[in-house]
Amino acid sequence: MKSPFYIIVFILSSLYSFGQSRSMFSKEEVVEDLKYLYESLKDAHYNLYAYTTKQAVDATYREVKNSIVKDSFDLLEVTSTYQRFISAVNNGHTEIDFPVKSYFEYANAGGTVFPLEIAFEYDTALVRKNWSEDESITVGSEILSIDGIPMAKILARIYPQISAERPYFKNAKLEMYSFPRYYWQVFGKRDNFEVEIRANGVVKKHSLNAVNLIEGYEMKRTEVLNATMKLQFLEEAAYLNPGNFSGDEEKYQQFIDSAFVKINERKSPNLIIDLRNNGGGDDSFSDFLVSYFADKLFKWNSSFTLKTSKILKEHVRKHNDTTSFYWQEILTHKDGEIYDYEFEEYKPQPRKKRFTGKVYVLINRQSHSQSAVTAAQIQDYKFGTIVGEETGDYPSLYASQFQYALPNTGIPVKVSKGYIVRVNGSTKNEGVIPDIFIKDHLLDENDEILDGLMMMLDR
């Protein structure tokens, strides 16, 4: 899906959900919503200080509050201000998203952006896509500085806008939303750039013009998160991309059902499941997939605990089916109470429908949320071999997001109400570690992971 359409859909969903129509806010409103943001996080988050300390969050709160000195602020300024606070929690599922509405308005006003997309590998910024007029800049070259500012300092300015547990995941999210977008958010409009680039050991400066945001950037690219339902047959394997674990569940199950009928008809010895560039979703989707190659009863976690709260209960009453046992549990426990929620074991499909050959699962740093949890589940049960690179997301994580709006500005806030522990019980602060490591270089069309696995299967 091309970026402009993705953006429009994202904006419309946000507007319809939160009725956000104002674009300017007074100092008093901004300060009030900052206070509400912190108090609501204390109330609703499962463990607000899991990856930080109260002292550190309090210090960030004071710093952000003291920065609110003007009489009025536009939506972009307010969003950026609150991102700098919420990111101090260091939890990827407790966040305020990229300011898409402001970006869209900037685009409609003829906005321009930095012309190079960037991939981050081993703490190095590499040219992922070159949308500039300077064709001498090769993909894979290292960007050392922009307008005389070293990349390390540029990232230090951008990181506070991104919620994540660690720099590796911040970089993955920065790739996901794209560097030019975040560079615009933090540094504003620029007409040209002096970029220092190292290629083949030679350092050279390039003068680049900004490109039109729509025609010169968004219309030329696709989003990093591009998981799409797909089945194809390779020489030694069936290849299955289930798409994201969200959307029309009936349609999803029909696709998975029909895919495994075809896979078993072909009698493929190997099955490759692609969970790369996957935004995650719901366990009911992923468990249905896993049931087609699991050989015993299984779960998607070893424990799942939730924290209920006043603000969560208000959200449930407004937006959820209160006859459901899951939501009833939230409403019946006391505010602030943490409780276990037990998922029943999932049954494998009947043996005649299951795939019984070797299973390989592809992951990369863009395997998010439930896709990372699913990869860990498959690894822990030994249902398959994991191939690729470490995920940005942890498989034991504070997640189970819900969303609410700040009262004055209407800015959406996402918060983690639950804690999920992977099947093997490990709570290490690490992503899913592949059994076979293959780097996904530049996240581009050259498929090092799939090609590398196919070479192994051909031996």
C-alpha positions as CSV (number, residue, x, y, z in Angstrom):
1,M,0.0,0.0,0.0
2,K,1.4,3.4,-1.0
3,S,2.1,5.7,1.9
4,P,-0.4,8.5,1.1
5,F,-3.3,6.2,1.3
6,Y,-1.9,4.6,4.5
7,I,-1.7,8.1,6.0
8,I,-5.2,9.1,5.0
9,V,-6.7,6.0,6.5
10,F,-4.7,6.5,9.7
11,I,-5.8,10.1,10.0
12,L,-9.4,9.4,9.4
13,S,-9.5,6.6,12.0
14,S,-7.9,9.0,14.5
15,L,-10.3,11.8,13.8
16,Y,-13.4,9.6,14.0
17,S,-12.2,7.9,17.1
18,F,-11.3,11.1,19.0
19,G,-13.1,13.9,17.3
20,Q,-10.0,16.0,17.3
21,S,-10.9,19.2,15.5
22,R,-8.9,22.0,17.2
23,S,-5.4,22.8,16.2
24,M,-4.4,25.5,18.8
25,F,-4.2,25.1,22.6
26,S,-3.5,27.5,25.4
27,K,-0.6,27.1,27.8
28,E,-3.0,26.2,30.6
29,E,-4.7,23.4,28.5
30,V,-1.3,22.0,27.6
31,V,-0.1,21.9,31.2
32,E,-3.4,20.4,32.4
33,D,-3.2,17.6,29.8
34,L,0.4,16.9,30.7
35,K,-0.6,16.4,34.3
36,Y,-3.6,14.3,33.3
37,L,-1.2,12.2,31.1
38,Y,1.1,11.4,34.0
39,E,-1.7,10.7,36.5
40,S,-3.5,8.5,34.0
41,L,-0.3,6.5,33.3
42,K,0.1,5.9,37.0
43,D,-3.4,4.8,37.2
44,A,-3.6,2.6,34.1
45,H,-0.1,1.2,33.3
46,Y,0.7,-2.3,34.5
47,N,4.1,-1.3,35.8
48,L,5.1,2.2,34.9
49,Y,8.6,2.0,36.2
50,A,9.6,-1.4,34.9
51,Y,12.3,-0.1,32.6
52,T,13.1,3.1,34.5
53,T,12.7,4.7,37.9
54,K,10.1,7.0,39.4
55,Q,12.9,9.6,39.9
56,A,13.8,9.6,36.2
57,V,10.2,9.9,35.1
58,D,9.6,12.7,37.6
59,A,12.6,14.5,36.4
60,T,11.5,14.3,32.8
61,Y,8.0,15.5,33.8
62,R,9.5,18.6,35.4
63,E,11.7,19.2,32.5
64,V,8.9,18.9,30.0
65,K,6.5,21.0,32.1
66,N,9.1,23.8,32.5
67,S,9.5,23.9,28.7
68,I,5.8,24.9,28.3
69,V,6.4,28.6,28.4
70,K,4.5,30.1,25.4
71,D,0.9,31.3,25.6
72,S,-0.3,29.0,22.9
73,F,0.8,25.8,21.1
74,D,-0.2,24.1,17.9
75,L,-1.1,20.4,17.7
76,L,2.4,19.3,16.4
77,E,4.1,21.2,19.3
78,V,1.8,19.6,21.9
79,T,2.2,16.1,20.4
80,S,6.0,16.4,20.4
81,T,6.0,17.7,24.0
82,Y,3.9,14.8,25.3
83,Q,6.0,12.3,23.3
84,R,9.1,13.5,25.1
85,F,7.5,12.7,28.4
86,I,5.8,9.4,27.7
87,S,9.0,8.0,26.0
88,A,10.7,8.3,29.4
89,V,8.8,5.2,30.5
90,N,10.9,3.2,28.0
91,N,8.0,0.9,27.0
92,G,7.2,0.5,23.3
93,H,3.5,-0.2,23.9
94,T,3.1,3.0,26.0
95,E,3.3,5.7,23.4
96,I,1.9,8.6,21.5
97,D,2.1,7.9,17.8
98,F,3.8,10.0,15.2
99,P,1.8,13.2,14.5
100,V,0.1,12.0,11.3
101,K,-2.6,14.8,11.3
102,S,0.1,17.5,11.4
103,Y,2.2,15.7,8.8
104,F,-0.8,15.5,6.5
105,E,-1.6,19.2,6.9
106,Y,2.1,19.9,6.2
107,A,1.9,17.8,3.0
108,N,-1.2,19.6,1.8
109,A,0.6,22.9,2.2
110,G,3.3,21.8,-0.2
111,G,5.7,20.5,2.5
112,T,9.1,19.0,1.7
113,V,11.3,16.4,3.4
114,F,14.8,15.0,3.7
115,P,15.4,12.9,0.5
116,L,17.2,9.9,2.0
117,E,15.6,7.0,3.8
118,I,17.8,5.4,6.4
119,A,18.4,1.9,7.8
120,F,20.1,1.5,11.2
121,E,22.5,-1.4,11.5
122,Y,25.1,-2.0,14.2
123,D,24.7,1.7,15.3
124,T,25.4,2.8,11.8
125,A,23.1,5.0,9.6
126,L,23.0,3.6,6.1
127,V,21.2,5.0,3.0
128,R,18.2,2.7,2.4
129,K,16.6,4.6,-0.4
130,N,17.8,7.6,-2.4
131,W,15.0,9.9,-3.5
132,S,17.3,12.9,-4.2
133,E,18.6,14.2,-7.6
134,D,22.1,13.1,-6.7
135,E,22.5,9.7,-8.2
136,S,26.1,9.4,-7.1
137,I,24.8,8.5,-3.6
138,T,24.7,4.7,-3.5
139,V,22.4,2.6,-1.4
140,G,24.2,1.2,1.6
141,S,26.5,4.2,2.0
142,E,27.0,5.5,5.6
143,I,25.6,8.9,6.6
144,L,27.9,10.6,9.0
145,S,26.3,14.0,9.5
146,I,23.6,16.3,8.3
147,D,24.2,20.1,8.2
148,G,27.3,19.5,10.3
149,I,25.5,17.6,13.0
150,P,26.8,14.1,13.6
151,M,24.2,11.4,13.3
152,A,24.6,10.4,16.9
153,K,23.5,13.9,18.0
154,I,20.6,13.9,15.5
155,L,19.4,10.6,16.9
156,A,19.7,12.0,20.4
157,R,17.2,14.7,19.4
158,I,14.8,12.2,17.7
159,Y,14.9,9.4,20.3
160,P,12.7,11.2,22.9
161,Q,9.8,11.2,20.4
162,I,9.9,7.4,20.2
163,S,8.7,5.0,22.9
164,A,10.8,1.8,23.1
165,E,12.6,-0.3,25.6
166,R,16.1,0.1,24.0
167,P,17.9,1.9,21.2
168,Y,17.7,-1.2,19.0
169,F,13.9,-1.0,19.1
170,K,13.9,2.8,18.8
171,N,15.9,2.4,15.5
172,A,13.4,-0.2,14.3
173,K,10.5,2.2,14.9
174,L,12.4,5.0,13.3
175,E,12.9,2.9,10.2
176,M,9.2,1.9,10.4
177,Y,7.8,5.4,10.4
178,S,10.8,6.6,8.4
179,F,13.7,9.0,9.2
180,P,12.5,11.8,6.8
181,R,9.2,12.0,8.7
182,Y,10.8,12.2,12.2
183,Y,13.5,14.5,10.9
184,W,10.8,16.9,9.8
185,Q,9.0,16.6,13.2
186,V,12.1,17.5,15.2
187,F,14.0,19.8,12.9
188,G,11.2,21.4,10.9
189,K,11.1,22.4,7.2
190,R,14.5,22.6,5.4
191,D,15.0,23.5,1.8
192,N,18.4,21.9,1.4
193,F,20.9,19.8,3.3
194,E,24.7,19.4,3.5
195,V,25.1,15.6,4.0
196,E,28.4,13.9,4.8
197,I,28.6,10.4,3.4
198,R,31.1,7.6,3.5
199,A,31.2,5.2,0.6
200,N,33.9,2.6,-0.1
201,G,36.1,4.2,2.6
202,V,35.9,7.7,1.0
203,V,34.1,10.6,2.8
204,K,32.4,13.2,0.6
205,K,30.0,16.0,1.2
206,H,26.8,16.3,-0.9
207,S,24.5,19.2,-1.2
208,L,20.9,17.9,-1.5
209,N,17.6,19.7,-2.1
210,A,14.6,18.7,-0.1
211,V,11.9,16.7,-2.1
212,N,8.2,17.4,-2.3
213,L,6.6,15.3,0.5
214,I,3.9,13.8,-1.7
215,E,5.3,13.4,-5.2
216,G,8.9,13.3,-4.4
217,Y,8.7,11.0,-1.3
218,E,5.4,9.3,-0.3
219,M,4.3,8.4,-3.8
220,K,7.7,6.7,-4.5
221,R,7.8,4.4,-1.5
222,T,6.0,1.7,0.4
223,E,5.7,1.3,4.1
224,V,8.2,-0.9,6.0
225,L,5.3,-2.8,7.6
226,N,4.1,-4.5,4.5
227,A,3.0,-8.0,5.6
228,T,0.4,-9.3,3.1
229,M,-1.4,-12.7,2.9
230,K,0.5,-14.7,0.3
231,L,1.1,-18.3,-0.6
232,Q,3.7,-19.5,-3.2
233,F,5.6,-22.6,-3.9
234,L,9.4,-22.6,-4.2
235,E,11.6,-25.5,-5.2
236,E,12.2,-26.9,-1.8
237,A,9.4,-25.3,0.2
238,A,6.0,-23.8,0.5
239,Y,6.2,-20.1,1.4
240,L,3.4,-18.6,3.5
241,N,3.0,-15.0,4.6
242,P,-0.1,-14.8,6.9
243,G,-0.2,-11.0,6.9
244,N,-0.8,-9.1,10.1
245,F,-2.7,-10.9,12.8
246,S,-5.6,-8.4,12.6
247,G,-8.5,-7.4,10.4
248,D,-11.3,-9.6,9.1
249,E,-10.8,-12.8,11.1
250,E,-13.2,-14.9,9.0
251,K,-11.4,-13.9,5.9
252,Y,-8.0,-14.6,7.5
253,Q,-9.1,-18.1,8.6
254,Q,-10.4,-18.9,5.2
255,F,-7.0,-18.0,3.7
256,I,-5.1,-20.1,6.2
257,D,-7.5,-23.1,5.7
258,S,-7.2,-23.0,1.9
259,A,-3.4,-22.4,2.1
260,F,-2.8,-25.6,4.1
261,V,-5.1,-27.6,1.8
262,K,-2.8,-26.5,-1.1
263,I,0.4,-27.0,0.9
264,N,-0.6,-30.6,1.8
265,E,-1.7,-31.4,-1.7
266,R,1.8,-30.4,-3.0
267,K,3.4,-32.5,-0.3
268,S,6.1,-29.8,0.2
269,P,8.8,-31.1,2.6
270,N,9.4,-27.7,4.1
271,L,7.1,-24.8,5.1
272,I,8.4,-21.3,5.4
273,I,6.3,-18.9,7.4
274,D,7.2,-15.2,7.0
275,L,6.6,-13.0,10.1
276,R,8.9,-10.2,8.9
277,N,7.7,-6.6,8.6
278,N,4.6,-7.7,10.5
279,G,2.7,-5.3,12.8
280,G,1.3,-8.0,15.0
281,G,-2.3,-8.1,16.3
282,D,-4.4,-10.7,18.1
283,D,-3.5,-14.1,19.5
284,S,-6.7,-15.7,18.0
285,F,-5.2,-15.1,14.6
286,S,-1.7,-16.4,15.4
287,D,-3.0,-19.4,17.3
288,F,-5.1,-20.5,14.3
289,L,-2.0,-20.4,12.1
290,V,0.1,-22.3,14.6
291,S,-2.6,-25.0,15.0
292,Y,-1.9,-26.1,11.4
293,F,1.6,-27.4,12.3
294,A,1.5,-27.9,16.1
295,D,1.7,-31.5,17.3
296,K,0.3,-31.0,20.8
297,L,-1.9,-28.7,22.8
298,F,-0.4,-25.2,23.1
299,K,-0.7,-21.7,24.5
300,W,0.8,-18.4,23.3
301,N,2.2,-17.5,26.7
302,S,3.2,-19.0,30.1
303,S,1.4,-16.3,32.0
304,F,-0.8,-13.3,31.2
305,T,-1.7,-10.8,33.9
306,L,-3.7,-7.6,33.7
307,K,-4.1,-4.5,35.7
308,T,-7.6,-3.0,35.9
309,S,-8.1,0.7,36.6
310,K,-10.7,3.4,36.7
311,I,-9.8,4.8,33.3
312,L,-9.7,1.3,31.7
313,K,-13.1,0.5,33.1
314,E,-14.4,3.7,31.5
315,H,-12.9,2.7,28.2
316,V,-14.4,-0.8,28.4
317,R,-17.9,0.5,29.1
318,K,-17.7,2.9,26.1
319,H,-16.0,0.6,23.5
320,N,-16.2,-3.1,24.4
321,D,-18.7,-5.9,24.7
322,T,-19.3,-6.0,28.5
323,T,-21.0,-9.4,28.2
324,S,-17.7,-10.9,27.3
325,F,-16.0,-12.8,30.1
326,Y,-12.6,-11.1,29.4
327,W,-14.1,-7.6,29.7
328,Q,-16.3,-8.6,32.7
329,E,-13.2,-9.6,34.6
330,I,-11.8,-6.1,34.1
331,L,-14.9,-4.5,35.4
332,T,-15.3,-6.8,38.4
333,H,-11.8,-6.4,39.9
334,K,-10.9,-3.5,42.1
335,D,-9.2,-0.4,40.6
336,G,-5.4,-1.0,40.6
337,E,-5.7,-4.8,41.1
338,I,-3.4,-7.1,39.1
339,Y,-4.9,-10.5,38.3
340,D,-4.1,-13.6,36.2
341,Y,-6.1,-14.2,33.1
342,E,-5.9,-17.9,32.0
343,F,-6.1,-18.8,28.4
344,E,-7.2,-22.3,27.5
345,E,-4.9,-24.6,25.7
346,Y,-5.4,-24.4,21.9
347,K,-6.0,-27.7,20.0
348,P,-4.0,-28.6,16.9
349,Q,-5.9,-29.2,13.7
350,P,-6.8,-32.8,13.0
351,R,-3.7,-34.7,11.8
352,K,-5.0,-35.1,8.2
353,K,-5.2,-31.3,7.9
354,R,-1.9,-30.4,9.5
355,F,1.5,-29.9,7.9
356,T,4.0,-32.5,9.3
357,G,7.2,-31.5,7.5
358,K,9.9,-29.1,8.7
359,V,8.8,-25.6,9.6
360,Y,11.0,-22.5,9.3
361,V,9.8,-19.0,10.6
362,L,11.4,-15.8,9.2
363,I,11.7,-12.9,11.5
364,N,13.5,-9.5,11.5
365,R,13.7,-6.4,13.6
366,Q,10.4,-5.3,12.1
367,S,8.5,-8.4,13.6
368,H,6.4,-6.5,16.0
369,S,4.2,-7.4,19.0
370,Q,2.2,-10.5,18.5
371,S,4.4,-11.6,15.6
372,A,7.4,-11.6,17.9
373,V,5.3,-13.4,20.6
374,T,4.3,-16.0,18.0
375,A,7.9,-16.6,16.8
376,A,8.9,-17.2,20.5
377,Q,5.9,-19.5,20.9
378,I,7.0,-21.6,17.9
379,Q,10.6,-21.6,19.1
380,D,9.7,-22.6,22.7
381,Y,7.4,-25.5,21.7
382,K,10.0,-26.5,19.0
383,F,7.3,-26.4,16.4
384,G,9.8,-24.8,14.0
385,T,13.2,-23.2,13.4
386,I,13.5,-19.5,13.7
387,V,15.6,-17.8,10.9
388,G,16.6,-14.1,10.5
389,E,17.6,-11.4,13.0
390,E,16.6,-10.5,16.5
391,T,13.2,-8.8,16.8
392,G,13.0,-5.3,18.1
393,D,10.0,-6.2,20.4
394,Y,10.5,-8.4,23.4
395,P,8.5,-11.7,23.4
396,S,7.9,-11.2,27.2
397,L,6.5,-7.7,27.3
398,Y,4.3,-5.1,28.8
399,A,1.6,-4.8,26.2
400,S,-2.1,-5.5,25.8
401,Q,-2.6,-1.9,24.8
402,F,-5.7,0.2,25.2
403,Q,-6.2,3.8,24.0
404,Y,-7.7,6.9,25.4
405,A,-7.7,10.6,24.6
406,L,-6.4,13.5,26.6
407,P,-9.3,15.7,27.7
408,N,-8.2,19.1,26.3
409,T,-6.1,18.3,23.2
410,G,-7.8,15.0,22.2
411,I,-4.3,13.5,21.6
412,P,-4.6,9.7,21.6
413,V,-2.5,7.9,24.3
414,K,-1.7,4.1,24.1
415,V,-0.9,2.4,27.4
416,S,0.1,-1.2,28.4
417,K,-2.4,-2.7,30.8
418,G,-0.9,-6.2,30.7
419,Y,2.2,-8.3,31.1
420,I,2.9,-11.3,28.9
421,V,5.6,-13.9,29.6
422,R,6.7,-16.1,26.7
423,V,6.0,-19.9,26.7
424,N,9.4,-20.9,28.2
425,G,9.1,-18.4,31.1
426,S,12.1,-16.3,30.2
427,T,11.8,-12.6,31.0
428,K,15.2,-11.6,29.6
429,N,15.2,-8.1,28.1
430,E,15.9,-9.3,24.6
431,G,14.0,-9.9,21.4
432,V,13.4,-13.3,19.8
433,I,16.9,-14.7,19.1
434,P,16.9,-16.7,15.8
435,D,18.1,-20.3,15.7
436,I,19.8,-19.4,12.4
437,F,21.1,-15.8,12.1
438,I,20.8,-13.9,8.8
439,K,21.0,-10.1,8.7
440,D,18.2,-8.3,6.9
441,H,20.4,-5.7,5.3
442,L,18.7,-2.4,4.5
443,L,15.2,-3.9,4.7
444,D,15.1,-3.6,0.9
445,E,14.1,-5.8,-2.0
446,N,17.2,-8.0,-1.7
447,D,15.9,-10.8,0.4
448,E,19.0,-12.0,2.3
449,I,17.0,-14.0,4.8
450,L,14.8,-16.0,2.5
451,D,17.6,-16.5,-0.1
452,G,20.0,-17.6,2.7
453,L,17.5,-20.2,4.0
454,M,16.8,-21.5,0.5
455,M,20.5,-22.0,-0.1
456,M,20.7,-24.1,3.1
457,L,17.7,-26.2,2.0
458,D,19.2,-26.8,-1.4
459,R,22.3,-28.3,0.1
